[in-house]
Amino acid sequence: MKIGSEVLYLSRQHIASLSIGMSEVISLLEESFLEKAQGNVDALAKIEVHPKRDDNFINAMVCSFPKYNIAGLKWISAYPGNREKGLPYISGLIVLNDQETGVPMVIMEAGVLTAIRTGAVTGLSAKYLARKNSQSVAILGCGVQARTQLEAVLAICPELKIVKAYDINKAAITLFAQEMELRFKVKVEHAFNPQQAVEGGDIIISAGPIVTNPDPVIEGSWLKEGCFGAPIDYDSYWKKSSFETVDRIYVDDVPQFESHRQMGYFNAVPPVYGDLADLVSGKLSGRLNDSERIMAINLGLSLEDVAVAALVYNLALKQELGQLLPV
Ligand SMILES: NC(=O)c1ccc[n+]([C@@H]2O[C@H](COP(=O)([O-])OP(=O)(O)OC[C@H]3O[C@@H](n4cnc5c(N)ncnc54)[C@H](O)[C@@H]3O)[C@@H](O)[C@H]2O)c1
């Protein structure tokens, strides 16, 4: 590759063909948050625009990561109406620049990577916050993210064997169940409403669309002792009572979380305890006993995207994968 006059392009297929393991990504993110705790990463809070309708948004996520000699941007959209058009809800691109010269090195599709890293962040939180002997997981919203969410918690909690899945679209549950049972040898039960999925669950993951005016469903009284909750869809599906029932709430990055409060999200969420950098560096404790109810509200931080994109880029270079484009 002629740096400065060529840039590498990696498509969805290129990235998927690398078959990156979930446990590897969880470890990579653990190291990355440790770098952040040591002040070695500059990961800005994401900013967003809302074109056309409020529930559509596009985020710009920026991070400089000296350990990899890389600075990167993820430009990623979420459009809930896309499903009806046969398009993915989430789509976007990542650009990585060489940190010495500022020259763009690679452009890659962002959807596959987002799904892997969002799963891995939940996995990392679960490592510190879920009960290791968790046996059951509730999944609300059986789309793209649900699959890697399940993969990640299975990588962390080896005794997980019951999956209760709920979606407003029954066909989505059926497809999810078929795929997951085949891939992970778990039993997936169809829940007929959110309560049936959540009650008794050791781990509860919500992965429906993020909406500006939420109509949340998950009640505090549904959350059993010792559970771990992971909303990846902001505050769209959890009622105020559920945020108030949990003993502690963690996030992936406190400044980014607080900047989203300023934007109008998370009004019902009490003060949060800390973030992933605090947890992996040992500055704050994680789960203390088997009866605490704990929640991790991970919004997705640029650091996570750039660390995984750097891994993808290096693997692609080694395997001579991708297409060179003239600048
Ligand atoms: N926190 C992060 O870092 C991060 C990263 C990526 C995606 N996300 C979020 O994850 C969520 C899921 O994204 P995706 O790519 O899987 O989308 P998707 O469209 O593939 O899946 C969403 C699923 O939710 C279902 N659904 C819609 N309304 C529902 C409701 N009221 N109750 C239950 N299910 C409902 C849909 O039928 C669909 O199957 C979105 O909110 C997205 O913004 C978060």
The ligand as a Gaussian input file, in Angstrom:
#p B3LYP/6-31G(d) Opt

LIG

0 1
 N      -24.880000       0.776000      23.275000
 C      -24.232000       0.523000      22.160000
 O      -23.025000       0.600000      22.075000
 C      -25.012000       0.108000      20.951000
 C      -24.346000      -0.284000      19.785000
 C      -25.089000      -0.727000      18.711000
 C      -26.476000      -0.757000      18.782000
 N      -27.073000      -0.328000      19.929000
 C      -28.526000      -0.350000      20.050000
 O      -28.967000      -1.687000      20.095000
 C      -30.321000      -1.729000      19.723000
 C      -30.578000      -2.870000      18.744000
 O      -29.887000      -2.651000      17.533000
 P      -29.905000      -3.746000      16.388000
 O      -28.821000      -3.396000      15.443000
 O      -29.929000      -5.107000      16.987000
 O      -31.319000      -3.449000      15.732000
 P      -32.262000      -4.484000      14.956000
 O      -33.212000      -3.657000      14.182000
 O      -31.440000      -5.488000      14.235000
 O      -33.031000      -5.230000      16.133000
 C      -33.959000      -4.590000      16.975000
 C      -35.039000      -5.602000      17.334000
 O      -35.883000      -5.009000      18.321000
 C      -37.223000      -5.387000      18.042000
 N      -38.119000      -4.436000      18.701000
 C      -38.578000      -3.250000      18.261000
 N      -39.358000      -2.666000      19.198000
 C      -39.383000      -3.526000      20.245000
 C      -40.033000      -3.504000      21.515000
 N      -40.804000      -2.490000      21.873000
 N      -39.852000      -4.551000      22.356000
 C      -39.064000      -5.592000      21.970000
 N      -38.432000      -5.683000      20.789000
 C      -38.596000      -4.652000      19.935000
 C      -37.298000      -5.399000      16.518000
 O      -38.383000      -6.176000      16.060000
 C      -35.931000      -5.992000      16.150000
 O      -35.985000      -7.395000      16.044000
 C      -30.623000      -0.347000      19.161000
 O      -31.250000       0.423000      20.156000
 C      -29.262000       0.222000      18.878000
 O      -29.242000       1.616000      18.847000
 C      -26.381000       0.085000      20.994000

